[in-house]
């Protein structure tokens, strides 16, 4: 059986029925969820609108706050539809509570716009657990997917600069079948997110030897290896933590608990290195002079590893595309998440992912 391709060379933007957004990819944005407030989210939309004339926005949130922000921004004129939402999902809200009582929130409305087919993709800086719960309930899982996954781009030594890693927190558990599905979804994301024709996939473990690891990892190893030729990726086998930022693989597959710990550890280490470098360059007159001489190189390095520029975790395995931005994202970070969302929508990523999963995996009837 030959799986369908999930990469296209020419983008076909999702179109809105309204004349205002005709021919543009319509992005549904939750403006109320981030730590920086609606101003940072709207500023991120503005940055994206400035460089991409093919996108437009539905902004969900407090209209009284959003209207003046949009009106004084020239890049957003004729590119935004403001939808008032009374409720806001806080970072402390439990997902179960939001599912029961959150229908009036900006987050719920953001996802609902994708469910109705009005928008091509949703973006939110809000509570990750609540966003996943709402997205799963309203969009539903793709046939053949037991558990959705969150995929992120992680800075790496690869020539394209990033590796795809999943799951990084959608669910702390994953059995062998789940890990196989993560491999399929991660490979598809790498094709669309990084234009890799045949991505290399690795399974995260405590060692590269085949006899190491838990039983579900050994079982997943065999399942992924068996699908390698059918799906069109190179399975490199087990990989270790050091390979997450290396050049051995393009896609790292793991469970949500391990993945979340790994990326948070990486982010914390990067921050510590930045702090120590600043301290070192302030140590003496000579070190301050050295920092001036190395300014261009240091700035280039900072840009390459800046987490704001790779901001955006994609919820994979749902009937619709949802991009989760960091809660602390500023305008640059929000713009990066929107850029990713637009790219996936214009590549019709979710439709192609659904077709690939349906062609490869049997659909099991499981209760919702």
N, C-alpha and C positions, 0 to 999 in steps of 0.2 A: 504494500500500500504506500502510495506517495503522498506525503503531506503537502498541503497548499503552502505557497510562499506567503510570508507575512511582511515582506518588504516591498515597497513600491518606489519607483524613481520620481514620479510626478505627484505632487500633493494635490488632493482634491478637498478644498475647504468645506467644512460643514456650513450650511447656509441657514440664515434665519428667514422666516416668511415675511417679516416686516421690511418695508422699504429702507428704513434707517440702517439695517444691518445686512442688506442684500450683498451676497458675495463675500462676506466676512465670516471668519470663525468666531462664534459667539461663546464667550467664556463666562461662566457663572462664578461669582466671587463672594465669599463670606467676608465682609469687611470688619466684623466686630470681634473676631476670635483672637487676634494677636496681642502680644504684650504691649506693643507700641501704639495700639489703637487704630481707628479708621484712617487717620492722616497718613500713616506709613503705608497702609494697604493701597490707598488711592494714589499715593506717590509712586508706588511700584507699578500700578496699572499705567500711570502716565509714562514712566520710563519705557515700558513695553510698547505702548501705543506709538511713542516717538520713533522707535526703530522698526516697528512692524505695522504697516498700513492695512494688513489683512485681518486684523482682529478687532473685536468690539466686546463690550462687557455688559453684564447685568450685575449691578452692585446691590447686595442684600444687606440691610442694616437700618440704622437710625437715619431716616431721611433728613431730619433737621441738621444732623452733623455732615451728612454726605453732600447735600446740595451745594453749600458754599464751597466745599473742597473741589467739586467737579466744575462749578461755574467759573472759578478763577484759573482753571488749568486749560490752556489752549489746545494741548494734545488730546484732551478727552472730549472736546466739543463734537457733538454728533456721533460719539462713539460709546455712550453710556446710557443705560436705562436703570434708574434708581428704583428699587423695590423696598418699601418700608417693611421692617420686621420689628415687632415689639420686644421679643425675647432675645437673650444672649446666653450662649453656653459658656460657662466659666471653666477654667482649667481644673477646678476642684469638683465639678459636677460628675457624679457617677453615670456611666453610660446607660445603665438600666433606668435611672431616673429621667435622663434626657429622652430616652425612647418612649417613656410613658407620658411625659409632660411637655416635650420640647417642640411641638408642632408649630408654635408661633415664633420660633427662633430663626435667626439669620442663617444658621448652619443647616437647619432642616430645609429651609426654602432654597438654599444653594444646591443641595443634592436633588431636591424635587424638580428643579429646572432641568437637570440632566435626565431624570426619570421620564419626564413628559416629552422629551425629545426637543425641547426648546433650545437648550444649550448643548454644545458639543462636549464640554468638560467642566468639572468643578474644581475650584481652588479654595483652600481654607488654611488659616494659620492656627486654628483652634484646637481644642481638646482632642487628642488622637483617638482615645478610646471611644469617645462619643461620636466622632466623625466616622470611625469604622462601623460602629453599631448602626448608626443611621443609614450609612451607605449600604450595608449588608441587607438591612430590612427593606429599604426602599428600592434599591437596584436589583437585589437578589444575586446569588452566585451563578456563574456560568455553569452550564451542564458539564458534569465531569469534574468539577472543582469541589473538594470537600472543605478546604479552608482557604480563604483569601490570604494574600501575603503583601507586605510592604517592601518595595524595592527602592534602593537608593543608589546614587552614583558616588563612589568612593574614590578620592584622589589616589592615583597609582603611577607606577613607573612605565606603564604601557604607553605606546606612541600616541594613542588617543587621549591619554591623560587620566582615565577613570576606569574603574571596574564596577560592574553591577553587583550588588549584594542583596540577598533576600533569604529569609524573612528577617526583618529587623524590629519586630514587635507587634505584629497583628495577632499572633497567638503564641504562647510560650511552648506549646507542644507541636510535634510534627512526627508522624510515623513515616514508614518507607514510601508509601503511596503519595503522601503529601510532599515529600522531598522530591519525588519524581515530577510531580506537577509544578513544583517550584522551579525545577530545572528547565522544564518546557517554557514556563512563563518568563523566566529570567533570560533565556536565550532569545525569545521573541522580543523582549524589551531591548536587549542589546542590539538587535538588528535595526529596530526603529529609533532607539535613543542615541545610538552611536554609529549607525550605518555599517555594522559588521555583518558580512555575508555568512560567515561560518564561525560563530563565537566559540571560544574555549570555555568549557564548564568544569568547575571543580567542586567537590563535596568537602566541606570543612570538617576536620577531624583532629584528633590529638597526635596524629602522625600520618605519614604518607603510606606506610605499609598496609597491605590489604587485610591483615589479620587484626589490626588495631581498631578500637572504637566499640560503641554499643551495637547491639544486634540490629537495631533498626537502620543504623548507618551502613552496616555490611549488606543488609537486604536492599537498601536504596542504591548502593553501589552497583549491584547486579541489575536492578531495574533500569537505572539510567544508562548503563553500558549497553543494555539490550535495545534501547531506543535511539542510540547514537546515530546510526546510519539513516533511520527512518526520518528523524527530525531535522537532521542537517546541522549538527554541532559536533565539536570535538570534545569528548569527555577525557579529561586529563587524570581522572581518579581523585584520590584524597589529596587535599591541600591543608596547610597549617595556617595559623594566625598570621605569620609573617608574609604569607602570599596575598593577603587581603589588599595590601598596597603595592604588591610586586607586579611583575610582568609575565607571570606563568599562566595566568588565566584571565578571562574577561568577565566571567560570571561566577560568583561564590554562593553556594547553596547551603543553608543551615536553618535551624529552627529559630523562632522568634526570640527566645530567651537568650541564646548564645549570640545571635546577631545584634540584638539591642545592646548587650554588654560590650560587644566588640566595637561598635561604632561610637558608643559613649566614651569608651576608653581611648579610642583614637582621637576624638575631639578634645578630650581633657589633656592628652599628651601634647597635641598641637598647641593648645593654649599655653601650657607650661613652657614649651620651647620658645614661644614668642615672648613670654615674660622674662625668661632667663637671658634671651638675646638682648632685649632692651636694657636689662640690668648690666650685662657685660659691656655693652657699648657706652654706658654712662660711667664706667669705672674710673677712667682717667682721661686726660687731655688726648693722649695718643689713641685711645679706644674710640673717643668721640670723632677724631679725625678719620679713623678707619671706617667708622660708620658712614661718614660723608662720602668717602671714596667708594664704598660698597653699596651706596644708596640705590643705584639703578638695578643691580643684581638682586638686592634684598627686596625691592619693590616687585620685581618680576616673580621672585619666589613666593612672596606674599599673595600675589594675584593667583598663582597656580594652585595654592593650597587654601585659598579663602573659602570657608564653608558657605558663605553667602552666595557664591557664584555657582555652586552645585546644589543649591537648596531645592528640595522637593522630593518627597517620597511618594511613589505611585502605588495606589491600591490595585493590585492585580488579582484577577479572578472574579470580577463583578461584571454585571451587565451595564457597564458605563465606566467612564474614566474619571477618577478622583485623584487630585494631587494634594498631598499634605505638606504645607510649608512649615518650617520651624516657627514655633510660637514667638520666639524673640526676633524674628526676621525684620530687618529694616527695609527701606524701599528697594535697595539692591537685591536683597534676598527674595522679596516678593516678586520682583521682576524676573528673577531667574526661574522661580516656580512657574510663573505664567508662560515664560518662553518654552519650558519643557511641556507644559500642558498644551500649548498651541501646536507644538511639533507633533505630539502624539495624536492629537485630534485631526490634524491635517493629513497625517499618514494613515488615518483610519485604523489605528493600532488595535483598538479593542475588538473590532469586527474580525480582524485577521487573527488575533489571538484566539478568539472563540472558535473560528474555523479550524485552526490548528489543533486545539484541544479536542474538538469533536471528531477530527479525523484520526487522532492517535489513541485516545483513551475511551474505554467504554463508559457509558453514562450509567451511574448507579442511582437507583431510586432511594433517596435518603430524606427523612422528614426534615422540614425547615424548622 
